[in-house]
Amino acid sequence: MTDQQRGDCIGVQNDKIQTPNIDGIANNGVCFTNGFSSAPSCTPARAGLLTGLSPWNHGMLGYYKVARKYKFEMPRMLGNLGYYTFGIGKMHWFPQKSLHGFHGTLVDESGRVEQDGYVGDYRNWFKLQRTGDDPDKTGIGWNEHRAGVYQLDEKLHPTYWTGKTAVDFIQNYSQDKPLFLKVSFSRPHSPYDPPQRYLDKYKNVAIPKPAIGEWAEEFSNYENKADAAFGDYGVEHAVKSRRYYYANITFIDD
């Protein structure tokens, strides 16, 4: 899984984006060009993926906290069928270390803290690698529209941690049960913070400009804030953020 990745932001749908590995999955499997989410915002969509239910049945018609437990939960149902189930990366549940039927999780929530005392597994791992350093050194919040190059070694990036942790888990898996592993990247959701070498791949790519409708004018004079949901920041600002967003997708693909 990825978070906030547009359906047309893979190479088989958009020749501006470099995703050879994801394209391999699409070419060897099925690419749903008309797949729709019944609730496109984050937590209701995650509740739908967890339960297989529509918003009218899992209870989340809009953005709020995922329930502590549901009558139907895919990891728990798979566990009852003899699978060992594990989740790595972003869950966006509440409480943030809820299991929902998984035998265990290792979580990265992009700096989001929604309960007292919560520290993500990625952040604890980071402390072991770079004691006293700041995992948010790039200086861009998890809900901003600005973009910037990741300021630390790329092997400290949450994307790298998620992928490497998943690989290590698979290589070390020794159960005699079939494995269901959920690998959930917190990017390309902001911050748009790729390492420099991935941004360099888009140096000479003509990034599409955003479409701007007539209705947008009424939102143009909103306060200029880095995490504002509305406002006119100019076409170049949007193109820059999109370039870094593409680079984050290629980083995930690697």
Salt bridges, closest charged atoms under 4 A:
ASP3 OD1 - ARG46 NH2 3.60
ASP3 OD2 - LYS90 NZ 2.47
ASP8 OD2 - ARG6 NH2 2.93
GLU73 OE1 - ARG76 NE 3.24
GLU73 OE2 - HIS100 ND1 2.55
GLU114 OE2 - HIS92 NE2 3.62
GLU114 OE2 - ARG112 NE 3.71
ASP121 OD2 - LYS97 NZ 2.78
ASP133 OD2 - ARG130 NH2 2.77
ASP136 OD1 - ARG123 NH2 2.79
GLU144 OE1 - ARG146 NE 2.70
GLU154 OE1 - ARG197 NE 2.66
ASP168 OD1 - LYS164 NZ 2.93
ASP193 OD1 - HIS157 NE2 3.15
ASP193 OD2 - ARG187 NH2 2.87
